[in-house]
Amino acid sequence: MCRTHDATPVIRNGVAIVACRQCGMVTFRNRDSFGGIAALFADYRMVGRVEAIGAPAGEVVAFRPAKSSDRSTMDAIPPHRWFRANQHLWMCHDGSVLLLAHHFPLVSRMLGA
């Protein structure tokens, strides 16, 4: 959790998420960043790789919810801004597409992007 700013956790899919607008960090209670993202967005399907223009990392992979009702999961994180989950992973969304930016080209290859 953000230790510098007061941020209230939001619960989605049994995961407590804190997205601090002031420092740009997103954290997950009782989970590491990869586990938190996996638990929240496990039902999302990969759309593919997108250009990393304006992204904090060189690789960006886009995902969409399998069902439109799954979009509420993204509501836990403010839209249109990159949030850092750890030193290698960032996330952003526009309400319909989730973007994950990372420094691991192997991740995109493993996902088939």
Sequence and secondary structure as in RCSB ss.txt:
>XXXX:A:sequence
MCRTHDATPVIRNGVAIVACRQCGMVTFRNRDSFGGIAALFADYRMVGRVEAIGAPAGEVVAFRPAKSSDRSTMD
AIPPHRWFRANQHLWMCHDGSVLLLAHHFPLVSRMLGA
>XXXX:A:secstr
  SSS    EEETTEEEEEETTTTEEEETTS HHHHHHHHHTT EEEEEE  TT SSSEEEEEE SSGGGGGGGG
GS SSS EEEETTEEEEE SS EEEEES HHHHHHHT 
